[in-house]
């Protein structure tokens, strides 16, 4: 017959603590019991086993040989249980974590201003956002979901369209020469800031009907954020994507220059690894993401940041 029954578990826990401390009072403090309750549990265990586990004396208690043998086994069992419980707890917590990968420019200008809405609606979900420039591998332990800018498809990934984008020129109000800029041809005369996007100034001038191939692309940056920050410093006009320029309009760091809004050839997609089904928290975040393009931008009103048209005064 098995001696260990569920009704002995509290007694074993009290014994393990008392054996570790060699003191009933200290065990009681750890277990939030009274010393007499710990003593009662130990005597119950001794009675069930038919052995003496502690030698009691005036200065406290000491384990017997049998008590030491049981204490070692109980200590190992408690450590194993703590390890398993910790693993289960971390696994439960991990279910609420969503690992997101996207470009820095989109994270800063489009995703972050919207996250308070997500946090209010889904307070248990925790987001880990990675904004490295390189395309992240969606291996086990890697991202759960990504937002990519391109045309797709991507090998090994399932993709859902998120939103399109458009291009137009922007600059700091302190950039010399923008007071005289009335159309796209005037923009071509300004110092220009470029990035490594696959659709740049040459494409925009062509769409705007500007025939000249001579324009001063004076600075080039590896990403859109660098180009926009250069424009903020007054180094030149930058070609902005509508989805990522709103914060720069909202605080007045940039204004829009004359010229057409040109749709981009590329779009944003929500991507997930095709080899694994999204967890519930990941699915919640994806469903929320897909609703965002239709909502009003929280950073800026539709007309904010647009520079007023200017007319040259004939002398």
VMD Tcl script that draws the C-alpha trace (Angstrom):
set ca {
  {0.00 0.00 0.00}
  {1.26 3.46 -0.85}
  {2.10 5.45 2.29}
  {2.22 8.87 0.58}
  {-1.29 10.23 0.29}
  {-2.50 13.73 -0.50}
  {-3.41 14.33 3.14}
  {0.28 13.96 4.01}
  {1.50 16.63 1.58}
  {1.06 19.53 4.07}
  {2.87 17.47 6.70}
  {5.73 16.74 4.28}
  {5.99 20.45 3.39}
  {6.15 21.38 7.08}
  {8.75 18.66 7.71}
  {10.93 19.75 4.76}
  {10.97 23.36 5.98}
  {11.64 22.35 9.60}
  {14.46 20.03 8.49}
  {16.04 22.75 6.38}
  {15.90 25.33 9.19}
  {16.46 22.83 12.05}
  {13.90 24.98 13.82}
  {10.11 24.74 14.06}
  {9.63 28.49 14.66}
  {11.58 29.46 11.55}
  {9.66 26.92 9.50}
  {6.41 28.33 10.85}
  {7.43 31.84 9.80}
  {8.29 30.64 6.29}
  {5.02 28.73 5.90}
  {2.84 31.37 7.61}
  {1.84 28.87 10.31}
  {2.28 28.71 14.07}
  {5.13 26.67 15.57}
  {2.57 24.38 17.19}
  {0.98 23.74 13.75}
  {4.38 22.75 12.33}
  {4.97 20.46 15.33}
  {1.54 18.91 14.78}
  {2.31 18.20 11.10}
  {5.64 16.60 11.97}
  {4.09 14.37 14.68}
  {1.37 13.35 12.19}
  {4.04 12.30 9.70}
  {6.01 10.46 12.38}
  {2.85 8.66 13.47}
  {1.99 7.61 9.93}
  {5.53 6.38 9.20}
  {6.07 4.84 12.61}
  {9.51 6.45 13.03}
  {11.05 9.39 14.87}
  {12.21 12.16 12.51}
  {13.51 14.70 15.05}
  {15.25 14.44 18.39}
  {13.71 17.15 20.56}
  {15.86 18.88 23.19}
  {15.87 22.12 25.16}
  {17.82 24.08 22.57}
  {15.70 22.95 19.60}
  {15.49 19.90 17.34}
  {17.93 17.71 15.39}
  {17.25 15.22 12.61}
  {17.54 11.52 13.29}
  {19.22 9.29 10.70}
  {15.80 8.37 9.30}
  {14.83 12.05 9.38}
  {17.95 13.00 7.41}
  {17.15 10.37 4.77}
  {13.58 11.67 4.36}
  {14.75 15.31 4.46}
  {17.12 14.73 1.54}
  {14.39 13.09 -0.52}
  {11.83 15.77 0.41}
  {14.27 18.57 -0.45}
  {14.95 17.07 -3.89}
  {11.25 16.56 -4.53}
  {10.43 20.15 -3.56}
  {13.21 21.47 -5.81}
  {11.89 19.38 -8.72}
  {8.37 20.66 -8.13}
  {9.57 24.28 -7.94}
  {11.40 23.82 -11.24}
  {8.35 22.34 -12.98}
  {6.01 24.96 -11.54}
  {8.38 27.72 -12.66}
  {8.51 26.26 -16.16}
  {4.73 26.05 -16.32}
  {4.41 29.62 -15.02}
  {6.89 30.93 -17.60}
  {5.11 28.99 -20.35}
  {1.81 30.56 -19.32}
  {3.37 34.02 -19.29}
  {5.02 33.33 -22.67}
  {1.57 32.70 -24.16}
  {0.83 36.40 -23.61}
  {4.06 37.61 -25.30}
  {3.99 38.66 -28.97}
  {7.35 39.16 -30.68}
  {7.04 41.72 -33.49}
  {9.56 42.66 -36.16}
  {9.22 45.76 -38.34}
  {11.17 48.71 -39.69}
  {12.25 51.43 -37.27}
  {10.52 54.12 -39.32}
  {7.14 52.37 -39.23}
  {7.47 51.40 -35.56}
  {8.24 54.98 -34.49}
  {5.83 56.87 -36.71}
  {2.89 54.53 -37.26}
  {2.84 51.65 -34.76}
  {3.87 53.36 -31.49}
  {1.21 56.13 -31.61}
  {-1.44 53.41 -31.96}
  {-0.21 51.09 -29.22}
  {-2.09 52.86 -26.38}
  {-5.29 51.72 -28.08}
  {-4.03 48.15 -28.15}
  {-2.86 48.27 -24.52}
  {-6.25 49.55 -23.39}
  {-8.11 46.83 -25.27}
  {-5.71 43.97 -24.46}
  {-3.84 44.71 -21.21}
  {-2.60 41.11 -20.75}
  {-0.70 40.96 -24.05}
  {2.97 42.01 -23.92}
  {4.79 43.14 -27.06}
  {8.51 42.73 -27.82}
  {9.30 44.91 -30.86}
  {12.46 44.39 -32.93}
  {13.42 47.12 -35.44}
  {16.61 45.72 -36.93}
  {17.17 46.62 -40.59}
  {17.95 43.09 -41.78}
  {15.16 40.66 -42.61}
  {14.67 38.60 -39.46}
  {14.45 34.81 -39.65}
  {11.18 33.42 -38.33}
  {12.75 30.38 -36.65}
  {11.55 28.79 -33.41}
  {12.06 31.35 -30.67}
  {12.10 34.16 -33.25}
  {9.40 36.69 -34.15}
  {5.74 35.70 -34.14}
  {4.63 38.40 -36.58}
  {6.24 41.01 -38.81}
  {5.26 44.05 -40.84}
  {7.17 44.11 -44.12}
  {7.31 46.70 -46.88}
  {7.52 45.26 -50.36}
  {5.59 43.28 -52.95}
  {5.89 39.72 -51.67}
  {5.61 36.80 -51.63}
  {8.25 35.82 -49.08}
  {9.47 32.24 -48.83}
  {8.20 30.47 -45.73}
  {5.87 33.31 -44.72}
  {2.13 33.81 -44.92}
  {1.32 37.42 -45.87}
  {-1.81 39.53 -45.46}
  {-2.07 43.01 -47.06}
  {-2.06 45.76 -44.44}
  {-2.00 49.07 -46.31}
  {-0.51 50.94 -49.23}
  {1.50 54.16 -49.10}
  {2.32 57.28 -51.09}
  {5.24 59.69 -51.60}
  {5.52 63.46 -51.48}
  {8.29 65.98 -50.67}
  {8.81 67.54 -47.23}
  {11.30 69.91 -45.65}
  {11.99 71.98 -42.57}
  {10.53 75.48 -42.64}
  {14.08 76.75 -42.04}
  {15.42 75.29 -45.31}
  {16.53 78.15 -47.52}
  {14.61 78.48 -50.78}
  {11.32 76.83 -49.87}
  {9.58 80.23 -49.73}
  {9.95 80.35 -53.51}
  {8.93 76.73 -54.12}
  {5.63 76.72 -56.00}
  {5.75 73.42 -57.90}
  {7.74 70.25 -58.47}
  {10.25 72.01 -60.74}
  {11.10 74.37 -57.89}
  {11.56 71.39 -55.55}
  {14.11 70.00 -58.03}
  {16.25 73.10 -57.44}
  {16.54 72.45 -53.69}
  {19.25 70.33 -52.05}
  {17.75 66.87 -51.66}
  {18.02 64.11 -49.08}
  {17.63 60.49 -50.23}
  {17.41 57.06 -48.64}
  {17.97 53.57 -50.04}
  {14.32 52.99 -50.87}
  {13.63 51.33 -54.20}
  {11.41 54.25 -55.20}
  {13.13 57.61 -54.90}
  {13.48 61.14 -56.24}
  {13.90 60.14 -59.89}
  {10.57 58.27 -59.74}
  {8.79 61.16 -58.05}
  {10.08 63.81 -60.48}
  {9.09 61.58 -63.41}
  {5.57 61.18 -61.99}
  {5.43 64.94 -61.35}
  {6.26 65.65 -64.99}
  {9.65 67.22 -64.28}
  {11.86 66.51 -67.30}
  {15.21 67.50 -65.91}
  {17.56 64.75 -64.80}
  {19.74 67.26 -62.97}
  {18.90 67.53 -59.31}
  {21.10 67.87 -56.25}
  {20.77 64.62 -54.23}
  {23.25 65.91 -51.69}
  {22.75 63.47 -48.78}
  {21.84 59.79 -48.67}
  {20.86 57.65 -45.67}
  {20.28 53.94 -45.24}
  {16.73 54.34 -43.95}
  {13.76 56.69 -44.06}
  {14.16 57.82 -40.46}
  {17.68 59.10 -41.16}
  {16.51 60.95 -44.26}
  {13.61 62.62 -42.44}
  {15.81 63.63 -39.52}
  {18.29 65.17 -41.97}
  {15.42 67.17 -43.44}
  {14.46 68.27 -39.91}
  {17.99 69.69 -39.54}
  {17.48 71.78 -42.68}
  {19.94 69.83 -44.83}
  {17.49 69.49 -47.69}
  {14.10 68.28 -48.87}
  {13.26 64.62 -48.28}
  {10.83 62.34 -50.05}
  {8.44 61.16 -47.34}
  {6.11 58.20 -47.16}
  {2.69 59.26 -45.93}
  {2.50 56.47 -43.34}
  {5.64 57.52 -41.48}
  {5.70 61.32 -41.69}
  {2.75 62.15 -39.42}
  {4.76 62.73 -36.19}
  {7.02 65.21 -38.01}
  {3.97 67.18 -39.13}
  {2.33 66.95 -35.72}
  {5.10 68.84 -33.93}
  {5.93 71.18 -36.83}
  {9.38 69.79 -37.57}
  {8.51 69.32 -41.25}
  {6.09 70.85 -43.72}
  {4.87 69.50 -47.02}
  {6.26 70.96 -50.22}
  {4.34 71.52 -53.48}
  {3.94 68.62 -55.87}
  {1.80 65.54 -56.42}
  {1.19 62.63 -54.09}
  {2.51 59.55 -55.87}
  {1.34 56.05 -54.86}
  {4.18 53.71 -53.99}
  {4.82 50.53 -55.94}
  {5.16 48.69 -52.64}
  {2.78 48.00 -49.77}
  {2.89 46.91 -46.14}
  {2.07 43.30 -45.29}
  {1.50 41.47 -42.02}
  {3.59 38.30 -42.21}
  {3.70 35.20 -40.03}
  {5.74 32.00 -40.26}
  {3.88 29.55 -42.47}
  {5.13 26.54 -40.51}
  {3.37 27.37 -37.24}
  {-0.14 28.43 -36.30}
  {-0.33 31.80 -34.47}
  {-1.06 31.58 -30.75}
  {-4.16 33.31 -29.40}
  {-2.25 36.46 -28.33}
  {-0.54 36.66 -31.73}
  {-3.87 36.28 -33.50}
  {-5.31 39.04 -31.31}
  {-2.48 41.40 -32.28}
  {-2.80 40.56 -35.99}
  {-6.56 41.12 -35.97}
  {-6.00 44.47 -34.25}
  {-3.29 45.48 -36.73}
  {-5.55 44.82 -39.71}
  {-8.17 47.27 -38.37}
  {-5.74 50.18 -37.94}
  {-5.33 51.56 -41.49}
  {-9.03 52.50 -41.61}
  {-8.85 54.55 -38.40}
  {-7.94 58.22 -38.06}
  {-4.23 58.73 -37.53}
  {-3.79 59.54 -33.80}
  {-0.79 61.80 -34.47}
  {-2.07 64.36 -36.92}
  {-5.21 65.68 -38.59}
  {-5.46 65.04 -42.36}
  {-4.47 68.59 -43.38}
  {-1.90 69.32 -40.68}
  {1.66 69.95 -41.81}
  {0.80 70.99 -45.37}
  {2.61 74.14 -46.32}
  {0.34 76.85 -47.74}
  {0.74 77.60 -51.42}
  {2.85 80.65 -52.24}
  {2.76 82.95 -55.23}
  {5.67 84.87 -56.60}
  {5.11 88.59 -56.67}
  {6.06 90.07 -60.02}
  {8.33 93.09 -59.70}
}
mol new
graphics top color blue
foreach p $ca { graphics top sphere $p radius 0.5 }
foreach p [lrange $ca 0 end-1] q [lrange $ca 1 end] { graphics top cylinder $p $q radius 0.2 }
display resetview
